Each structure stands twice: as structure tokens, then as C-alpha cells.
Amino acid sequence: MEKDVLLQMTDICKTFPGVKALDTVSLTVKRGTVHALMGENGAGKSTLMKCLFGIYGKDSGTIELEGKEINFKNSKEALENGVAMVHQELNQALKRNVMDNIWLGRYPKRAGLMVDERKIYNDTKKIFEELGIDVDPRKIMSTMPVSQRQMVEIAKAVSFNSKIIVFDEPTSSLTEEEVEHLFQIINMLRDKGCGIIYISHKMAEILKISDEVTIMRDGTYVATKPAKDLTIDEIIKLMVGRELNNQFPPKTNEPGEIALEVNNLTGQYSLLNDVSFSVRKGEIIGLAGLDGSGRTECLENIFGIATRKSGTIKLDGKEVLNRNSREAIKNGFAMLTEERRSTGIFGILSIRENTVISSLKKHKKHHLYLSEKSMMKDTKWSIDAMRTKTPRQETKIKTLSGGNQQKVILGRWLLTDPEVLLLDEPTRGIDVGAKYEIYQLILDLANRGKIVIMVSSEMPELLGVCDRILVMSGGRLAGEVDATDTTQEEIMALAAKYV
């Protein structure tokens, strides 16, 4: 093994029932470098990392850390030996505070008996100061936005003095400012000699932060190249095996008359304050803003999963109350939530069950039992339309990659045939090829006269897909811009208006 090689994974194979997830994949990570791992959803990136981290046992192949062969049995063993992973789907103790989440299972003790609260607090503060993280160590996790919780997870990885840190889609819920902060942390860790493995679908980020890039496709190794020698077009070609000429489908929708009216919407327990706007039939509206601006709260209030203090919602001139999600679905609304693991998927259920769960009424035969044939037909449509990678419909959804889980949930909502589709970060953690397919589905809905309102942290996505963009700031509507006649600078200026 070369002297500067920190991690060497050679010919790793892993098979799940009905699918070969990894087929002789190799990866070499050098000390003090950022190594990007790229590929479409289901390419095997996360599976490879889970084999390293001890979550999955590999079927064959070898893993060496600093020249010594390793085979971790679980994540605890991996962490203790200097390998940490910041997962795409955060798995935290939400009812506990920040410092509990960082030191859980390894609390420092006084006299070997009592937990040393002062030391935990001071050690947490020290790590936060080192990383430039402004979070109160005593804050309860559930009260914090996803972006701050992600920073806590990064601090936890650093607290183990890790030699290798894996970042799985770390920026999927971060604003541009927070992404810059994350990059500063990663550069600091690289300068200390850490090996960083960085998984992301955001190509511009990859080219900005990485030293080397390894590309995978369908569970196999494709290539490893220096980041400076790659372009976005070359990465796409290596990832999908074909050239992708356009990032966004051409806009063909023609908005009609006003169909949705939101007046003076104010949240009971959120910062949402006096938000009013209207949307036309067949129109795609973007909701932009910084994290904590009220974008998500706006969708949640419309869909009835957050308590409304005041305000009215009218669809086709008729007021709809949407007091809860069931009532909202009945009124023709559907919502794809940002955090699919906690509020989107039913992990222990199959893909078929997850797909049809919001449209069970249409599968009832004589009001007595569910038609298996009907459910299979709709699930097949969803899998085909979304190009979901799965061996069969009965596969448990929790075994799919994050992006494929997202496709299943989107398919679920499309099957309810909603009049208003609310999307919160619809392409979070999804590869470039699949993104295009989802944009096309959104456009198809608009062409059928449906209303789409989407929240996205990716400005080019809002500009490329939407007709108009509403900009939120401090819980209020700061302004509205025409997507075809605006700039990212104008949107950012509005986003900072009430901060």
C-alpha cells in the first residue's frame, strides 16, 4: 500500500435478495484529501460506505485502514477505530439535547460513577468553537431545523478524532451560506490529515470541494479521476452512461385562471405571518428563502399538518379548511415532505404498500376488501414512471436508496390525482438523470391544469422549473419574481429582507 493511502477497499461485493448491490467495487482514499463518490440512485454508493462502517457485512473483498485489514462488525467498532459517517437521513434522539446526542454511550464520568455534565458541556462548546458552529449544547434536538441538526452530527463525527469521515449528501438540506460553512469545516479536516469521502449529486459542489472523484454505476466501479480534470458533462456521461443535454425539460405549460387563493395565512406555533398569494391552474410556483424563512411552514399550514392561527384557503372559489392531512387529501391536496424517513416512508412496509397507502379507496372491491390486482397495477405504473430501482414490489422500502424512496413517495401522491401538489425539496438526494424525470412529471401535471407549489434550496432548480417564485423571509412573503426574468442575486436580496 502506498504511504499516503489511508483507506483501500478492494473488490467489494454485496448481494441482497434479488439484487447484486456491489460487484467487485474498489476505492482508494489518500490522507488529507476529499474523495467524492458519485453515481445515480441505486448505484451502490451508500451500500459501499455501509460495508466500510459495519452496518452491512460485505460478501467478499478486503478493506484496509492505514495498511491494516479491518472488518467492523458494527458502527460502534468503526467509530472507535477512527471511521465516522454523517448519514443522509439523520437518526438522532430528538427528545434529548445536543450534547447528549454527541456523547451518548460514552459519557465522561466523575469518580467513575456520576455523569460529568460540566465536562460534557465544555467539551461540546470546545468542538463547536473549533468548527464555528453556533448552537446551544443544551438545546433540545427536536426544536432545531434540519440544517443545525446536521451540524451536530458533523461535530459528533469530529469528536471521535476520526481518520476517515464519510459525508452522505451533507448539503441536501443546507442553504448556500451553510454550504460554505460546511466546506470550511471539510477543508479544516482535510488540512489536519483526515480522509473525507463525500457523496453528493450536486456536481458544482463536487468540482469545488474534491481532490479526486470515483464514479459508480449499477453497483460497479466506473472510473476514478482528479476533480480538476473533470467537467459536469463528463461526470454525467460517466454516471448515466449517456449524454444529458438539458438539465430541465422545456416549459410547455400555459397557466389559466386563478384557482388557489391563500389569504393572510398565519401559523399558531410557527413564525409564519400574514402570507397571501394566488396560483393559477397549470402553474408551477416556487417557494424560495433561507432556512427557517417559513417556506416549509407555509406548505404545512396549507396541508393541515401545522396548526393555523388565522387565514383562509380557497380552491376554485370555495373555502377549504384542511384541518388535517386526511381532510386536505379529500379536498384534492397532496404533500411530499422534506424528511422522508421520519414523515414520508413506512419503513417496515413494502414498496407496494407505501405506494398505494394514500389512494386505498380506489382499490376497494365492493367496499369489502382491497384488490391485489389493482394495487399491483398502480404500483407498476409508479415504478415505471419514476424508474424506481427495485427487484420487486414486495421489497421493503427501507432497503432502497434514499433517492429511490423519494420516487416511491412521489408516485404515491401522483396516484391520488391531486389538484394541488405541495413539494418540499422534491429532488433532495436525487441524481441528475432522475431529477430530469421528476421535473418532467411536474410539468406533465401542470399541463393537465394541476397546481404545483415547490420549496427548493437549489436556486437553479427554481429558475429552471417554475413560472413564478415567491420569496419568504422571516416568516413573511418578501416578494414575488418572474422565474424567466430574475436573477439569483434578486432572490437572495428578497430572502434577506426581514432577517
N, C-alpha and C positions, 0 to 999 in steps of 0.2 A: 504493500500500500504506500502511495506517495506520502511524503512527510506532511504536506499541508491538507491532506484529505482527512476530514473529521468523521464523515459518515459514508459508508459504502453499502448499498443494498444491491445484491446481485441475483438475477434470475428468480425474482419473487413470483410465486404462483398462488392463487387463491380461488377456490371454486365454491359457489353457493348452489343450492338445489336449482337445477335448470339453467344456470348461467356461470360461465368462467369469467370472473371479475378481473383477475390479473393473470396474464400469460407471459411468463419469463420477463418481468419488468426490472430494469436496473436504474439506479440513481446514485450519483456521486456528489456529495456536498463538501465544499472546501471550507476551511476555517476562515472566519472573518469575511464571509460572502453572503449575499442574498440570492438564493436559488429559487426561481419561480417554477411552479409546476402547473402546466396548463392542459386543457382538454375540454371537450364537450361534456355535458352532464352524462354521467354513467360511464365516463372514460376510465374510471378506476383511481382517480387522484386521492380521494378521501379514504378509499379502501386500502391503498398502499400505505398511507400515513397511519391508519388504524392498526395495520400489521406491525409497523415500527413501534407504535405506542402501547402495544399489548392488549388492545381492545379485541382484535381478531388474532387468531393463530394462523400463521402462513402455512400452506400445504408443503411448499418446498422453497429452496433458495437460502441465501445467507445474508445476515445483517452484521456489519462490523462498525463499532464505535471506537474511534482512536486506535484502530488496529486490532481490537479485541472483539471476538464474536459475542453477540448478545441475542437473547431470545426472551424478551419480557413477557411474563405471564399475565400482567395486569398493568393498569395505568399508574398505580402507586409505585410499583417497581421501576417503571420508566422515569417517573418524576424524581425518585430517589437517586437515579443514576444519571441525571442531567438532561433528560429529554422531556420537554413540555409541549403542550398543544393547546392553542386557543381555538376552540371549536366554533364553527359557523353558527350552530344552534346552541345558544348559551344554556347551560344546565346548572343553575345556581339555587342556593337555598334562599328563596325570595323573602321569607319572613324573618330572616336573620340580617344582622348588619354587615357592612362592608368588610370590617376586619375579621369577623367570624368566617366569612366566605374565603378569605385569603389564607387563614391559618387553621381551618377546620381539619381535625385529625392529627395536628402536630402543634398543639398549643404549648407555649413555654410555661413552665410551672415554677412556683415558689416553693422551696423546700420539698420539691418532688410531689407536692400534694395539690396545692391551690393553683388555679389558672392565673397567670400573671397578666392582668388586664392592662396595667400601665405599660408593660414591655410590648404587648401586642399593639397597643395604640401608637407608641413611639416608633416601633419598627415599621408599622404601616405608613405613618407620616413620613418616615425617612425614605421609603421606597417611592412614595408619591412625589416627594420633593425632587428626588433624583430624576423621575420621569416627567416632571412638570404636570402632574395630574392634580386638579383642584376639586377634590371630593372629600367630604367629611367622613372619616373612618367609622363613625358611629351611625351613619345614615342607614336606614333600612333599605334593602335592595329593591323591594317592590315599588318604592316611591321614586325610583330613578329611571330616566329614559334609557333605552337600549344602548345608546352610544356610551353613556357613562358606565353602564354595567360591563360593556366590552372592555373599557379601560381598566376596570377592576380585575377582569380575567387576565389581561396582559400583565398587570402588576403581580398577580399570583404566580404567573409563569416565571417572571423575573426573580421572585422571592426564593425560588428553588436553585438560584445560581446556575441556570441551565446552560448546557453547551450547545444544545440544539433546541430551537423553538419553532414550532410549526404554526403558521397563521393560516387558518382556513376561511377564506372570504372575509377578511377582517374589516373591510371598508363598506360592506353591503348596507350598513345602517348608519354610516357616518356622513356628516356634511363635509364640504370641501376644506373648511378650516380645521375640522377634526382629523381629516385625512392627512393634512400637512403635519399636524402634531404627531400622529402615528408614525409618519415617515421619519420624523426627528428621533423618535424612540428607537425605531428599527436601525437607523444609521448609528446611533449611540451603541446599541448592542453589537452591531457589526464591528465597530471600532474596538470593542472590548474582546473581539475574537470569537464571538458566537457564530454559529452557522444558522442562518434563517431560511426556512422553507416557506415560500409564500405562494398560496393557492388563490388565484383570482381570475375572474372573467374580464376584468377591466384592463384592456390592452395598454392604454396610455399609462396607467399606473405601473404595469409590469415593466414597460420600457424605461420608466423613470427611476424605479427603485432597485431593479435587479442587476446582478452581475452576469448570471447565466440563466438560461431558460430550458427546461425539459418539457417536451410536448408528448402527450399520450393520446391514443385513440382506440376506443373499443377494448380497453383492458390491455393494450400492448404499448410498448415503447416505440416512439416515432423518431425523435431526434433530441440532441442537446446542443445548444448554440450560445455563443456570447450574446448578451442582450443588445450590445452596441452594433452587432451585425444584422439585426432583425428589423423588419418593418411590420406594421399592423397587418398589411395584406399578406405578407409571408407567414405570419403566425396563423392567420385564419386559414390559409391554404393547407398548412401542416395539420391544423386541428381538425378541420372538417373534410379534408381530402379533396376539396374543390375550391374554386374561387367564389367569393361572395362579393358581388359588385356593388350592391346597395345595402346600406345599413338599415334603411327604413323603406317600407313599401310606398309607392306614390299615393298621395291623398286623393281619394275618389269620392269621399262622402260630401253630400250637399245638405248642410243643416236647414231645417224647415222652420216651422213656427215654434214659439216658446211653449215648452211642455212641463218643465220643472221650475218651480219658484220657491226659493228659500228666503224667508224674511225674518230679520232680527234674531237669528239663532244664537242663543246664549246657553252655555253649559252650567249645570248645577255644581259640579265638583271639579271643573277644569277652567283654564284661562280663556276659553272660547267666549268672545264677547261681541254681540250685536252684528253677526255676519249675515249679509244679504247678497244674493246673486240669482240669476236665472239662466237656464240652459235650454237650448233649442233641440228639437227632435233631430237625431242623427248627428249630434255634435259631440266632439271629444274635448273635454275640459281638463286642463292640468292644474294641480294644486302645488305650488312651489313655496319655498320658505326654509328657514333654518330649522334645525332640530329643536323641538319644543315651541314651535311657532303656532301650533294649533291645527296643523294640516290633518293629522290622524284624528284628533278630537272632532273635527268638523265632519269627517266621514262617519265616525262612531255615533255622533248625535243624529245624523240623518238616518242611520240604520237602526237606531234604537238600542244600541248596546252601551250607550253612555246616557246618563240622566240629563234631560233637558230642563233648564230653568224657565226659559221662555222662547218664543219664536214659533213660526208656523212653516209647514212644508206643504206645497200644493203640487199635485201631479195631474196634468190635463185639466186644470181649473178646479179640481176637487181636493179639499184638505185631507191629508193622510196623517194619522197620529204617530204611527211607527213607535209604539211604546216599548216594544221589544223586538228581537230578531225574527221571531215567528210571525208577528204582525207585519213586519217590514217585507218578509218574503211573500206573504199573502198579497201585499199591495204592489208587488212587482219589482222589489228592490233585491239586490244581491251584493254581498261584500266579501272581497278577498282581503284577509287581514295580513298585517306586516309579519307577525311572528307565527309562522306556520306550525311550528312544533307545539306551542302552548295553546294557540287559538284556532288552528286550522285543521290539522290531521287528527284522526283517531288511530293512534299508532298500532294498537293491537288488532285492528280490523284490516280486512283485505282491501285491495285496490277497488274491487267492485263495490264493496260496502261503502267505502269512502266516496266513491263517485256518485252513487245513487241516493245517498242519505238525505239530501235536500229536496229530492223530487220523488219520494216514495209513493205519493198519491197516484201518480200516473202509472205506476207498476202494479197497482192493486187490481186483482181479478174478482169481480162480483162483490167488492168490498169485504172479502174474506181473507184472502191470502195474497202474497206477493208473487208475481210471475217471474220465475228464474230466467225464462227466455227473453222477456222484455228487458230485464236488468242487464243481462249479458249483451244484448244488442246495443243499449245505450253506452255501456262501458267500452265496448269495442269501438264505437264511434269516437268516444273521448280519447282512447289510447291512440287511435289512428290520426285524429285531428291534431292532437298535441305531439305526436311522435314520441310518446312516453316509452322509455326503455324498461321493459319488464318481461320476464319469461312467461307469465300468465296472469289472468285476472285475479286468481286466488292468492297471489303473493301478498304478504303483509306490507302495508305501505311504509312502515318504519325501516324496512330493508332497502328502500330505494334511495338514490342520491337526493340531496336537497332540492336540486332543480327539477327532478322528475316528480317529487312530492308536490312541488308548486304547480306543475302541469295537471296533476290529478285534481287538485283543488279548483283550478280554473275551469277544468272540464266539468266539475260538479256544478259550478254556478251557471255555466252556459246551458246546461241541461234544464235549468229551472226557467229558461227563456225569459230573463228579466227585462223590464222596461228601462230600469236604471241599474247600471253596473258600477259599483264603487270599488276601486282597485288601490290598495295601499302597497306600494313598492312591488308591482306585479312581476318585474323581471329580476328581483333580488336573487343573486346566486345562480343566474341562468346564463348559459353560454350564448355566444353571438349568433349561432345558427338558430337556436330555439327562440331567441329574442325576436328575430325577424318573424317567425311563425306566430308568436303571440301578438306582435304588432298587427299582423295581417288579420288575425281573429278579431281584434279590437276594431279594426277598420271595417271588417265584414258586418259586425254588429251595428256600427254607425250607419253603414249603407242600408241596413234594414230599418232605420229610423229609431234605433235604440240610443239611449243617453249613456255616455261613459265619462266618469269623473275619476281621474287617477292622480295619486300622490307619487312623486318620484324625487329622489335626491340627485338623480342624474339629469343635469340641465339639457344636454344634447338630446336625451330621450324625450323630454317635454317639448322641445322645439321641433323635433322630427315627427312626432306622432299627433300632437294636439292642434286644435283650431285656435283656442284661446287659453291663456294661462292666468289663473287667479293667484296672486301672491299674498301669503299670510305672514304676519309679523306680530309677535306678542299677543297672539290670540285674536287679532283683528284682521280684517281684509285691508291690506295696504294699497292694493291697486290691481289693475287688470291690464293685460297686454295682448296684442295680436301675435300669435306664435310665428306668423310669416313675416312680421315686421318689427322684431325686437332683437335685443342683444342680451347675452348673459350678464353684462355689466348693469343694464337697466333692471333686470330681475333682481340681482343682488342688492342694488340700491334700495329697491322697494322692500326687500326682505329685512333690511336693517332699519327700516323706518321707525318702528316702535320698540326697538330692542333697548 
